[in-house]
Amino acid sequence: MNILVTGGAGFIGSNFVFLELKEHPEDKIICVDKLTYAGNLKTLKDVMDNPQFKFYKTDICDREAIDKIFAEEKPDIVVNFAAESHVDRSIENPEVFLETNIIGTSVLMDASRKYGVKRYHQVSTDEVYGDLPLDRPDLFFTEETPLHTSSPYSSSKAGADLLVSAYHRTFGLPVTISRCSNNYGPYQFPEKLIPLMIANALADKSLPVYGEGLNVRDWLYVEDHCKAIDLIIRKGTVGEVYNIGGHNEMKNIDIVKIILNELGKPESLITHVTDRKGHDQRYAIDPAKIHAELGWLPETMFKDGIKKTIQWYLDNKEWWEDIISGDYQNYYEEMYGKKEVIE
Ligand SMILES: NC(=O)c1ccc[n+]([C@@H]2O[C@H](COP(=O)([O-])OP(=O)(O)OC[C@H]3O[C@@H](n4cnc5c(N)ncnc54)[C@H](O)[C@@H]3O)[C@@H](O)[C@H]2O)c1
């Protein structure tokens, strides 16, 4: 099968590319990524020469270029990870979120219709459900929870989800949607909570925590998310939404303390900063449906996953130090500037 993966130079998309090439060596992976600030080609360096892998530096909003790629590659399955993904950036500049997350999704689905893909899978987020109160630990997001967004980011993702459902109902496009909780693991861009705190702690810099740090997130090891998507695209039911989460709720402040403790750094590095505008209080997924229908369960416990993640950042300092210094953005030019590149 030919699987077209968008956003494969980002955090979750790259982990998905690695999983697919390992678990399904018979399948071909076609990666489409614009290489925004969040996309890093260095992440994919070990697979660039794999004959089952092909990379296109392309914007998913570029209709003509996307059409050409579909005509050339004839994907059986499309998995759309490409997105502007950082809530704080969406508060500063919402527009690019609407372009990539909504328009980009429609461009991919139009091409999917035209070339008759067997499955279009939209990678969405639990943030489309809004938040839950901190004092109601009995409440969880199910697939039936109404969409009720807080940030321009989550609104753009919810807009895309509605469009995906509409393409299924109106045009019969064979779609699935997954809505996952917060991910952590290797190759996460160091603006997000866990890698940011690891990088700052290692540099003995202050660790900025929004407000009291009492906001609760439901953390899932990235490989578990990727395995869930792999199951959905191969065995999931067309037209369905699947929530993905590991019942692993943690307060932000507790995550930060665990990281400091693992690295042997003092809690005095924590500084409390003005809270994010419209900050969601609690996210918590009910993953009963994907467990019952597809047999998916998370395999990595948080206590093991966080150790593995910290160790990965310790072992791969060059990867994130290059990002922090901005050097990674020259890598594409250095590596591929002189080669023939598919753009
Ligand atoms: N990170 C999480 O905790 C989490 C949780 C649930 C769902 N998600 C969803 O998973 C997906 C991937 O998230 P991530 O954390 O890996 O994001 P990321 O920001 O690390 O990666 C996004 C990737 O998309 C690429 N991209 C951005 N705009 C593009 C465009 N117009 N055309 C082509 N490529 C473009 C970037 O270059 C980058 O490689 C997103 O759709 C996000 O909404 C993320």
The ligand as a Gaussian input file, in Angstrom:
#p B3LYP/6-31G(d) Opt

LIG

0 1
 N        1.332000      17.146000      20.161000
 C        0.237000      16.681000      20.760000
 O        0.243000      16.473000      21.967000
 C       -1.009000      16.382000      19.949000
 C       -2.083000      15.755000      20.580000
 C       -3.212000      15.431000      19.821000
 C       -3.267000      15.732000      18.482000
 N       -2.206000      16.368000      17.893000
 C       -2.295000      16.632000      16.442000
 O       -1.316000      15.818000      15.821000
 C       -0.789000      16.458000      14.662000
 C        0.715000      16.537000      14.740000
 O        1.078000      17.265000      15.911000
 P        2.609000      17.491000      16.297000
 O        2.651000      17.759000      17.754000
 O        3.428000      16.421000      15.705000
 O        2.880000      18.860000      15.516000
 P        4.269000      19.510000      15.077000
 O        4.019000      20.998000      15.176000
 O        5.412000      18.919000      15.802000
 O        4.414000      19.099000      13.538000
 C        3.598000      19.628000      12.534000
 C        4.259000      19.304000      11.193000
 O        3.392000      19.788000      10.154000
 C        4.169000      20.496000       9.203000
 N        3.299000      21.517000       8.589000
 C        2.771000      22.615000       9.182000
 N        2.075000      23.330000       8.275000
 C        2.149000      22.643000       7.101000
 C        1.615000      22.860000       5.803000
 N        0.855000      23.938000       5.520000
 N        1.879000      21.951000       4.832000
 C        2.641000      20.863000       5.095000
 N        3.197000      20.617000       6.298000
 C        2.944000      21.498000       7.293000
 C        5.311000      21.105000       9.997000
 O        6.415000      21.436000       9.163000
 C        5.608000      19.994000      10.980000
 O        6.533000      19.073000      10.434000
 C       -1.469000      17.824000      14.591000
 O       -2.532000      17.749000      13.671000
 C       -2.000000      18.053000      16.001000
 O       -3.160000      18.854000      15.980000
 C       -1.079000      16.699000      18.589000

